[in-house]
Amino acid sequence: MEMLTMICEKLWIVMMLAAFFICLAKGWLRKGFYITREQKEENEYREKLEKEKKRQEILNKSKMSCRMEK
């Protein structure tokens, strides 16, 4: 019985570690941990581009509304 308990404990630990690394690899932990510095830099760059794109869309919409009013 003790042997079965020990095997189950080890299996549980391995499964939790596997789940963590799968989430990490798929990018589900975006604000969390990174395997490499390149992943972190790439993620920060991507977020910066998304913010810039949203800002440009807002500016374009406001320009269009100003033109429509004239």
Secondary structure, 3 states (H helix, E strand, C coil): CHHHHHHHHHHHHHHHHHHHHHHHHHCCCCCCCCCCHHHHHHHHHHHHHHHHHHHHHHHHHHHHHHHHHC
